[in-house]
């Protein structure tokens, strides 16, 4: 930990910004915090699915915009550029996939798997964004690109399964 850096638990429970950045505390998981953050996003994603698609997408855009400074704050507080404990990017990324994926529980489960796959594997240009975009925007952008990949795969699967 860098000098002046706060412990993750203190960041998560010391302020609303930290609580959100660390995915309602899920980023404190010692194993696969990104997956834990995606699991924590499930209730929020389900709530967004109750809205008209345009409204759900608008909320996700708002969560992204709010997420950039939230993640920037948490990264500075934790003393690292992109600490694994920050999982707001997974929360927003998964919500984006859930809102844009085909409707239904099987598709929601497929959205979870597809999003985690692309977030972990990081095919081009995800890793490129991760390495070059800094700060809160950098923390957030790679998960948005992973979400886009997941949505494309799910929509293609829906198309070919319907054919």
C-alpha positions as protocol buffer text, in pm:
chain_id: "A"
residue {
  index: 1
  type: UNK
  ca { x: 0 y: 0 z: 0 }
}
residue {
  index: 2
  type: UNK
  ca { x: 131 y: 347 z: -87 }
}
residue {
  index: 3
  type: UNK
  ca { x: 199 y: 600 z: 186 }
}
residue {
  index: 4
  type: UNK
  ca { x: -124 y: 776 z: 272 }
}
residue {
  index: 5
  type: UNK
  ca { x: -334 y: 501 z: 116 }
}
residue {
  index: 6
  type: UNK
  ca { x: -636 y: 387 z: 312 }
}
residue {
  index: 7
  type: UNK
  ca { x: -727 y: 25 z: 378 }
}
residue {
  index: 8
  type: UNK
  ca { x: -997 y: -102 z: 139 }
}
residue {
  index: 9
  type: UNK
  ca { x: -1245 y: -166 z: 425 }
}
residue {
  index: 10
  type: UNK
  ca { x: -1216 y: 196 z: 535 }
}
residue {
  index: 11
  type: UNK
  ca { x: -1271 y: 320 z: 179 }
}
residue {
  index: 12
  type: UNK
  ca { x: -1572 y: 89 z: 131 }
}
residue {
  index: 13
  type: UNK
  ca { x: -1746 y: 187 z: 453 }
}
residue {
  index: 14
  type: UNK
  ca { x: -1609 y: 538 z: 505 }
}
residue {
  index: 15
  type: UNK
  ca { x: -1821 y: 720 z: 249 }
}
residue {
  index: 16
  type: UNK
  ca { x: -2097 y: 670 z: -5 }
}
residue {
  index: 17
  type: UNK
  ca { x: -1844 y: 718 z: -287 }
}
residue {
  index: 18
  type: UNK
  ca { x: -1626 y: 442 z: -148 }
}
residue {
  index: 19
  type: UNK
  ca { x: -1923 y: 216 z: -82 }
}
residue {
  index: 20
  type: UNK
  ca { x: -2033 y: 249 z: -443 }
}
residue {
  index: 21
  type: UNK
  ca { x: -1683 y: 222 z: -589 }
}
residue {
  index: 22
  type: UNK
  ca { x: -1624 y: -100 z: -399 }
}
residue {
  index: 23
  type: UNK
  ca { x: -1955 y: -241 z: -522 }
}
residue {
  index: 24
  type: UNK
  ca { x: -2153 y: -214 z: -198 }
}
residue {
  index: 25
  type: UNK
  ca { x: -1862 y: -388 z: -25 }
}
residue {
  index: 26
  type: UNK
  ca { x: -1838 y: -676 z: -273 }
}
residue {
  index: 27
  type: UNK
  ca { x: -1497 y: -553 z: -392 }
}
residue {
  index: 28
  type: UNK
  ca { x: -1359 y: -657 z: -54 }
}
residue {
  index: 29
  type: UNK
  ca { x: -1391 y: -1022 z: -157 }
}
residue {
  index: 30
  type: UNK
  ca { x: -1051 y: -1192 z: -135 }
}
residue {
  index: 31
  type: UNK
  ca { x: -1142 y: -1413 z: -431 }
}
residue {
  index: 32
  type: UNK
  ca { x: -1248 y: -1279 z: -770 }
}
residue {
  index: 33
  type: UNK
  ca { x: -1367 y: -934 z: -659 }
}
residue {
  index: 34
  type: UNK
  ca { x: -1475 y: -853 z: -1016 }
}
residue {
  index: 35
  type: UNK
  ca { x: -1705 y: -1152 z: -1020 }
}
residue {
  index: 36
  type: UNK
  ca { x: -1829 y: -1062 z: -671 }
}
residue {
  index: 37
  type: UNK
  ca { x: -1904 y: -711 z: -800 }
}
residue {
  index: 38
  type: UNK
  ca { x: -2096 y: -855 z: -1093 }
}
residue {
  index: 39
  type: UNK
  ca { x: -2300 y: -1072 z: -854 }
}
residue {
  index: 40
  type: UNK
  ca { x: -2369 y: -761 z: -645 }
}
residue {
  index: 41
  type: UNK
  ca { x: -2496 y: -591 z: -961 }
}
residue {
  index: 42
  type: UNK
  ca { x: -2766 y: -856 z: -1020 }
}
residue {
  index: 43
  type: UNK
  ca { x: -3037 y: -694 z: -803 }
}
residue {
  index: 44
  type: UNK
  ca { x: -2974 y: -353 z: -960 }
}
residue {
  index: 45
  type: UNK
  ca { x: -2979 y: -505 z: -1309 }
}
residue {
  index: 46
  type: UNK
  ca { x: -3309 y: -677 z: -1231 }
}
residue {
  index: 47
  type: UNK
  ca { x: -3457 y: -345 z: -1117 }
}
residue {
  index: 48
  type: UNK
  ca { x: -3340 y: -179 z: -1438 }
}
residue {
  index: 49
  type: UNK
  ca { x: -3513 y: -453 z: -1638 }
}
residue {
  index: 50
  type: UNK
  ca { x: -3845 y: -339 z: -1491 }
}
residue {
  index: 51
  type: UNK
  ca { x: -3802 y: -5 z: -1671 }
}
residue {
  index: 52
  type: UNK
  ca { x: -3861 y: 60 z: -2040 }
}
residue {
  index: 53
  type: UNK
  ca { x: -3539 y: -20 z: -2231 }
}
residue {
  index: 54
  type: UNK
  ca { x: -3464 y: 347 z: -2302 }
}
residue {
  index: 55
  type: UNK
  ca { x: -3500 y: 437 z: -1934 }
}
residue {
  index: 56
  type: UNK
  ca { x: -3279 y: 147 z: -1822 }
}
residue {
  index: 57
  type: UNK
  ca { x: -3014 y: 253 z: -2072 }
}
residue {
  index: 58
  type: UNK
  ca { x: -3039 y: 614 z: -1951 }
}
residue {
  index: 59
  type: UNK
  ca { x: -2986 y: 502 z: -1591 }
}
residue {
  index: 60
  type: UNK
  ca { x: -2680 y: 301 z: -1697 }
}
residue {
  index: 61
  type: UNK
  ca { x: -2538 y: 610 z: -1870 }
}
residue {
  index: 62
  type: UNK
  ca { x: -2595 y: 805 z: -1547 }
}
residue {
  index: 63
  type: UNK
  ca { x: -2426 y: 529 z: -1344 }
}
residue {
  index: 64
  type: UNK
  ca { x: -2128 y: 549 z: -1580 }
}
residue {
  index: 65
  type: UNK
  ca { x: -2102 y: 928 z: -1559 }
}
residue {
  index: 66
  type: UNK
  ca { x: -2124 y: 917 z: -1179 }
}
residue {
  index: 67
  type: UNK
  ca { x: -1885 y: 621 z: -1174 }
}
residue {
  index: 68
  type: UNK
  ca { x: -1589 y: 804 z: -1329 }
}
residue {
  index: 69
  type: UNK
  ca { x: -1532 y: 1041 z: -1032 }
}
residue {
  index: 70
  type: UNK
  ca { x: -1634 y: 770 z: -783 }
}
residue {
  index: 71
  type: UNK
  ca { x: -1369 y: 533 z: -918 }
}
residue {
  index: 72
  type: UNK
  ca { x: -1113 y: 815 z: -936 }
}
residue {
  index: 73
  type: UNK
  ca { x: -1177 y: 895 z: -569 }
}
residue {
  index: 74
  type: UNK
  ca { x: -1145 y: 533 z: -460 }
}
residue {
  index: 75
  type: UNK
  ca { x: -828 y: 475 z: -663 }
}
residue {
  index: 76
  type: UNK
  ca { x: -664 y: 777 z: -501 }
}
residue {
  index: 77
  type: UNK
  ca { x: -783 y: 673 z: -155 }
}
residue {
  index: 78
  type: UNK
  ca { x: -647 y: 320 z: -209 }
}
residue {
  index: 79
  type: UNK
  ca { x: -321 y: 452 z: -354 }
}
residue {
  index: 80
  type: UNK
  ca { x: -333 y: 248 z: -678 }
}
residue {
  index: 81
  type: UNK
  ca { x: -423 y: 328 z: -1038 }
}
residue {
  index: 82
  type: UNK
  ca { x: -682 y: 49 z: -1079 }
}
residue {
  index: 83
  type: UNK
  ca { x: -717 y: -157 z: -761 }
}
residue {
  index: 84
  type: UNK
  ca { x: -906 y: -484 z: -789 }
}
residue {
  index: 85
  type: UNK
  ca { x: -1130 y: -378 z: -500 }
}
residue {
  index: 86
  type: UNK
  ca { x: -1294 y: -114 z: -721 }
}
residue {
  index: 87
  type: UNK
  ca { x: -1579 y: -298 z: -888 }
}
residue {
  index: 88
  type: UNK
  ca { x: -1822 y: -19 z: -977 }
}
residue {
  index: 89
  type: UNK
  ca { x: -1701 y: -70 z: -1334 }
}
residue {
  index: 90
  type: UNK
  ca { x: -1827 y: -430 z: -1319 }
}
residue {
  index: 91
  type: UNK
  ca { x: -2157 y: -314 z: -1171 }
}
residue {
  index: 92
  type: UNK
  ca { x: -2211 y: -65 z: -1453 }
}
residue {
  index: 93
  type: UNK
  ca { x: -2077 y: -298 z: -1722 }
}
residue {
  index: 94
  type: UNK
  ca { x: -2306 y: -581 z: -1622 }
}
residue {
  index: 95
  type: UNK
  ca { x: -2607 y: -349 z: -1592 }
}
residue {
  index: 96
  type: UNK
  ca { x: -2536 y: -231 z: -1947 }
}
residue {
  index: 97
  type: UNK
  ca { x: -2530 y: -589 z: -2076 }
}
residue {
  index: 98
  type: UNK
  ca { x: -2848 y: -678 z: -1884 }
}
residue {
  index: 99
  type: UNK
  ca { x: -3037 y: -379 z: -2026 }
}
residue {
  index: 100
  type: UNK
  ca { x: -2927 y: -446 z: -2385 }
}
residue {
  index: 101
  type: UNK
  ca { x: -2939 y: -829 z: -2385 }
}
residue {
  index: 102
  type: UNK
  ca { x: -3240 y: -1028 z: -2500 }
}
residue {
  index: 103
  type: UNK
  ca { x: -3512 y: -1058 z: -2236 }
}
residue {
  index: 104
  type: UNK
  ca { x: -3548 y: -1357 z: -2005 }
}
residue {
  index: 105
  type: UNK
  ca { x: -3370 y: -1534 z: -1723 }
}
residue {
  index: 106
  type: UNK
  ca { x: -3160 y: -1761 z: -1949 }
}
residue {
  index: 107
  type: UNK
  ca { x: -3035 y: -1453 z: -2133 }
}
residue {
  index: 108
  type: UNK
  ca { x: -2957 y: -1277 z: -1804 }
}
residue {
  index: 109
  type: UNK
  ca { x: -2746 y: -1575 z: -1696 }
}
residue {
  index: 110
  type: UNK
  ca { x: -2578 y: -1580 z: -2038 }
}
residue {
  index: 111
  type: UNK
  ca { x: -2517 y: -1205 z: -1999 }
}
residue {
  index: 112
  type: UNK
  ca { x: -2339 y: -1269 z: -1670 }
}
residue {
  index: 113
  type: UNK
  ca { x: -2114 y: -1537 z: -1822 }
}
residue {
  index: 114
  type: UNK
  ca { x: -2042 y: -1341 z: -2140 }
}
residue {
  index: 115
  type: UNK
  ca { x: -1961 y: -1020 z: -1953 }
}
residue {
  index: 116
  type: UNK
  ca { x: -1729 y: -1196 z: -1708 }
}
residue {
  index: 117
  type: UNK
  ca { x: -1558 y: -1379 z: -1996 }
}
residue {
  index: 118
  type: UNK
  ca { x: -1480 y: -1061 z: -2189 }
}
residue {
  index: 119
  type: UNK
  ca { x: -1386 y: -868 z: -1874 }
}
residue {
  index: 120
  type: UNK
  ca { x: -1138 y: -1138 z: -1772 }
}
residue {
  index: 121
  type: UNK
  ca { x: -994 y: -1229 z: -2116 }
}
residue {
  index: 122
  type: UNK
  ca { x: -980 y: -866 z: -2235 }
}
residue {
  index: 123
  type: UNK
  ca { x: -956 y: -912 z: -2613 }
}
residue {
  index: 124
  type: UNK
  ca { x: -848 y: -615 z: -2825 }
}
residue {
  index: 125
  type: UNK
  ca { x: -925 y: -327 z: -2775 }
}
residue {
  index: 126
  type: UNK
  ca { x: -1022 y: -385 z: -2411 }
}
residue {
  index: 127
  type: UNK
  ca { x: -665 y: -430 z: -2290 }
}
residue {
  index: 128
  type: UNK
  ca { x: -556 y: -134 z: -2506 }
}
residue {
  index: 129
  type: UNK
  ca { x: -808 y: 92 z: -2331 }
}
residue {
  index: 130
  type: UNK
  ca { x: -712 y: -49 z: -1992 }
}
residue {
  index: 131
  type: UNK
  ca { x: -345 y: 40 z: -2047 }
}
residue {
  index: 132
  type: UNK
  ca { x: -388 y: 382 z: -2207 }
}
residue {
  index: 133
  type: UNK
  ca { x: -685 y: 552 z: -2046 }
}
residue {
  index: 134
  type: UNK
  ca { x: -605 y: 663 z: -1692 }
}
residue {
  index: 135
  type: UNK
  ca { x: -801 y: 765 z: -1385 }
}
residue {
  index: 136
  type: UNK
  ca { x: -1166 y: 696 z: -1325 }
}
residue {
  index: 137
  type: UNK
  ca { x: -1243 y: 694 z: -1698 }
}
residue {
  index: 138
  type: UNK
  ca { x: -976 y: 429 z: -1749 }
}
residue {
  index: 139
  type: UNK
  ca { x: -1118 y: 213 z: -1471 }
}
residue {
  index: 140
  type: UNK
  ca { x: -1464 y: 233 z: -1627 }
}
residue {
  index: 141
  type: UNK
  ca { x: -1400 y: 218 z: -2003 }
}
residue {
  index: 142
  type: UNK
  ca { x: -1260 y: -135 z: -2034 }
}
residue {
  index: 143
  type: UNK
  ca { x: -1572 y: -278 z: -1872 }
}
residue {
  index: 144
  type: UNK
  ca { x: -1797 y: -82 z: -2106 }
}
residue {
  index: 145
  type: UNK
  ca { x: -1608 y: -231 z: -2402 }
}
residue {
  index: 146
  type: UNK
  ca { x: -1633 y: -578 z: -2245 }
}
residue {
  index: 147
  type: UNK
  ca { x: -2007 y: -515 z: -2208 }
}
residue {
  index: 148
  type: UNK
  ca { x: -2030 y: -419 z: -2577 }
}
residue {
  index: 149
  type: UNK
  ca { x: -1861 y: -746 z: -2676 }
}
residue {
  index: 150
  type: UNK
  ca { x: -2099 y: -941 z: -2454 }
}
residue {
  index: 151
  type: UNK
  ca { x: -2406 y: -767 z: -2601 }
}
residue {
  index: 152
  type: UNK
  ca { x: -2288 y: -836 z: -2957 }
}
residue {
  index: 153
  type: UNK
  ca { x: -2236 y: -1206 z: -2879 }
}
residue {
  index: 154
  type: UNK
  ca { x: -2574 y: -1235 z: -2708 }
}
residue {
  index: 155
  type: UNK
  ca { x: -2759 y: -1059 z: -2988 }
}
residue {
  index: 156
  type: UNK
  ca { x: -2585 y: -1278 z: -3248 }
}
residue {
  index: 157
  type: UNK
  ca { x: -2678 y: -1587 z: -3047 }
}
residue {
  index: 158
  type: UNK
  ca { x: -3039 y: -1470 z: -3029 }
}
residue {
  index: 159
  type: UNK
  ca { x: -3043 y: -1413 z: -3406 }
}
residue {
  index: 160
  type: UNK
  ca { x: -2898 y: -1753 z: -3491 }
}
residue {
  index: 161
  type: UNK
  ca { x: -3112 y: -1937 z: -3236 }
}
residue {
  index: 162
  type: UNK
  ca { x: -3425 y: -1774 z: -3378 }
}
residue {
  index: 163
  type: UNK
  ca { x: -3334 y: -1868 z: -3736 }
}
